[in-house]
């Protein structure tokens, strides 16, 4: 393995933020049966991989065709994430999982997009697809990062058994606050790119 491959795979892994997403996955899937939660994590990770691959091959053309800038992705993603985090911090009668579910479970949003396949990783794969001469390096590094992320996130349903109901509630509030910070940072990054 070359240094370039290792650095590319490591960059992708860090941008997918698997460790940081574990508590968020736990909070969102807290009302879902463990076996079903494992399937949801796997399904959402597969959807995230498809989204990332689409952006790796067609992202630059799509954004250019629609006349959408990278900063627009950052700012809009930040606004949506901010709305999610507010619901986590100040829940109504429905939990955050209920608010985001279709048929009782989350689908695509927010587990696949924007938590795993967020603006950072999408922008990165578009940049790497231009810079790397070998598509094999890009794809193999991406798949390796995705596989490690998948294994880490598959552990998230078991965390809820260890924490209990009160622990999950506290974790959901904490993750809501951290998501607000991430959302504001996304908006600021988008604004910084727009201003420069």
C-alpha positions as CSV (number, residue, x, y, z in Angstrom):
1,X,0.0,0.0,0.0
2,X,1.3,3.4,-1.0
3,X,1.4,6.4,1.3
4,X,-1.0,8.1,-1.1
5,X,-3.6,5.3,-0.7
6,X,-3.2,5.3,3.1
7,X,-3.6,9.1,3.4
8,X,-6.6,9.1,1.0
9,X,-8.3,6.3,2.9
10,X,-7.6,8.0,6.3
11,X,-9.0,11.3,5.0
12,X,-12.2,9.6,3.9
13,X,-12.5,7.8,7.2
14,X,-12.1,10.9,9.2
15,X,-14.6,12.8,7.0
16,X,-17.2,10.1,7.5
17,X,-16.8,10.7,11.2
18,X,-17.9,7.2,12.3
19,X,-16.8,7.6,15.9
20,X,-18.6,11.0,16.2
21,X,-21.7,9.6,14.6
22,X,-22.1,6.6,17.0
23,X,-23.9,8.6,19.7
24,X,-26.2,10.3,17.1
25,X,-27.1,6.9,15.6
26,X,-27.8,5.6,19.1
27,X,-30.1,8.6,19.8
28,X,-32.0,8.3,16.5
29,X,-32.4,4.5,16.7
30,X,-33.2,4.3,20.4
31,X,-36.8,3.2,19.8
32,X,-35.9,0.6,17.2
33,X,-35.4,-3.1,17.9
34,X,-31.7,-4.1,17.9
35,X,-31.9,-6.5,14.9
36,X,-33.9,-4.0,12.9
37,X,-31.4,-1.2,13.9
38,X,-28.5,-3.3,12.5
39,X,-30.3,-3.6,9.2
40,X,-31.1,0.1,9.2
41,X,-27.4,1.0,9.8
42,X,-26.3,-1.3,7.0
43,X,-28.9,0.0,4.6
44,X,-28.1,3.6,5.4
45,X,-24.4,3.0,5.0
46,X,-25.0,1.4,1.6
47,X,-27.1,4.5,0.6
48,X,-24.3,6.8,1.8
49,X,-21.8,4.8,-0.2
50,X,-23.9,5.2,-3.4
51,X,-24.3,8.9,-2.8
52,X,-20.5,9.3,-2.3
53,X,-19.7,7.3,-5.4
54,X,-22.2,9.3,-7.5
55,X,-20.5,12.5,-6.3
56,X,-17.1,11.1,-7.0
57,X,-17.9,10.4,-10.6
58,X,-20.6,12.9,-11.4
59,X,-20.6,15.5,-8.7
60,X,-18.6,18.3,-10.4
61,X,-20.7,17.9,-13.6
62,X,-23.9,18.0,-11.6
63,X,-23.1,21.0,-9.6
64,X,-21.9,22.8,-12.7
65,X,-25.0,21.9,-14.6
66,X,-27.3,23.0,-11.8
67,X,-25.2,26.1,-11.2
68,X,-24.8,25.1,-7.5
69,X,-21.7,26.1,-5.6
70,X,-19.9,24.1,-2.9
71,X,-20.7,26.8,-0.4
72,X,-24.4,26.3,-1.1
73,X,-24.1,22.6,-0.1
74,X,-22.4,23.6,3.2
75,X,-24.9,26.3,4.1
76,X,-28.0,24.3,3.2
77,X,-26.7,21.2,4.9
78,X,-25.9,23.3,8.0
79,X,-29.4,24.8,8.2
80,X,-31.1,21.3,7.9
81,X,-28.7,19.9,10.5
82,X,-29.5,22.8,12.8
83,X,-33.2,22.1,12.6
84,X,-32.6,18.4,13.5
85,X,-30.4,19.4,16.5
86,X,-33.0,21.8,17.9
87,X,-35.6,19.0,17.9
88,X,-33.0,16.8,19.8
89,X,-32.3,19.5,22.4
90,X,-36.0,20.5,22.8
91,X,-38.1,17.5,22.0
92,X,-41.9,17.8,21.8
93,X,-44.1,14.8,22.5
94,X,-42.5,13.0,19.5
95,X,-38.9,11.9,19.8
96,X,-36.3,12.9,17.2
97,X,-36.6,9.4,15.8
98,X,-40.3,9.9,15.3
99,X,-39.8,13.2,13.6
100,X,-37.4,11.8,11.1
101,X,-39.0,8.4,10.4
102,X,-41.0,7.0,7.5
103,X,-43.0,4.1,8.6
104,X,-41.4,4.1,12.1
105,X,-37.8,4.3,11.1
106,X,-35.3,6.8,9.5
107,X,-34.7,6.6,5.8
108,X,-31.8,8.2,4.0
109,X,-32.1,11.4,6.1
110,X,-30.3,12.1,8.4
111,X,-28.3,8.8,8.9
112,X,-27.0,8.4,5.3
113,X,-27.2,12.1,4.4
114,X,-25.8,14.3,5.9
115,X,-24.2,12.4,8.8
116,X,-22.0,10.0,6.8
117,X,-22.2,11.4,3.3
118,X,-22.0,15.0,4.4
119,X,-20.7,18.1,2.5
120,X,-17.1,17.5,3.6
121,X,-16.8,13.9,2.2
122,X,-18.7,14.8,-0.9
123,X,-16.4,17.8,-1.6
124,X,-13.4,15.7,-0.8
125,X,-14.3,12.9,-3.3
126,X,-14.9,15.4,-6.0
127,X,-11.5,17.0,-5.3
128,X,-9.7,13.6,-5.2
129,X,-11.4,12.4,-8.3
130,X,-9.8,15.3,-10.2
131,X,-6.4,14.9,-8.4
132,X,-5.8,11.2,-8.4
133,X,-4.7,9.6,-11.7
134,X,-5.9,6.2,-10.7
135,X,-9.6,5.6,-10.1
136,X,-8.6,2.3,-8.4
137,X,-6.8,4.3,-5.7
138,X,-9.9,6.5,-5.2
139,X,-12.4,3.6,-5.1
140,X,-10.3,1.2,-3.0
141,X,-9.5,3.9,-0.4
142,X,-13.1,5.0,-0.3
143,X,-14.4,1.4,0.2
144,X,-11.8,0.7,2.9
145,X,-12.9,3.9,4.8
146,X,-16.5,2.9,4.3
147,X,-16.0,-0.6,5.6
148,X,-14.3,0.5,8.8
149,X,-17.0,3.1,9.3
150,X,-19.7,0.5,8.8
151,X,-18.2,-1.8,11.4
152,X,-18.0,1.0,13.9
153,X,-21.6,2.2,13.3
154,X,-22.9,-1.4,13.5
155,X,-21.9,-1.3,17.2
156,X,-24.2,1.7,17.9
157,X,-27.4,-0.4,18.5
158,X,-25.6,-2.2,21.3
159,X,-24.6,1.0,23.0
160,X,-28.3,1.7,23.9
161,X,-28.4,-1.5,26.0
162,X,-25.4,-0.3,28.0
163,X,-26.8,3.2,28.6
164,X,-30.4,2.6,29.5
165,X,-33.3,5.0,29.1
166,X,-31.9,7.9,31.2
167,X,-28.5,7.6,29.6
168,X,-30.0,7.7,26.1
169,X,-32.0,10.8,27.0
170,X,-28.8,12.6,28.3
171,X,-26.9,11.4,25.3
172,X,-29.6,12.7,22.9
173,X,-29.4,16.2,24.6
174,X,-25.6,16.2,24.4
175,X,-25.7,15.1,20.7
176,X,-28.2,17.8,20.0
177,X,-25.9,20.4,21.3
178,X,-22.9,19.0,19.4
179,X,-24.9,18.9,16.2
180,X,-25.8,22.6,16.7
181,X,-22.0,23.3,16.8
182,X,-21.4,21.2,13.7
183,X,-24.3,22.8,11.9
184,X,-23.1,26.4,12.7
185,X,-19.6,25.4,11.6
186,X,-20.9,24.1,8.3
187,X,-22.7,27.4,7.7
188,X,-19.6,29.4,8.6
189,X,-17.4,27.2,6.3
190,X,-19.8,27.8,3.5
191,X,-19.8,31.6,4.2
192,X,-16.0,31.6,4.4
193,X,-15.8,29.9,0.9
194,X,-18.4,32.3,-0.5
195,X,-16.6,35.4,1.0
196,X,-13.1,34.4,-0.3
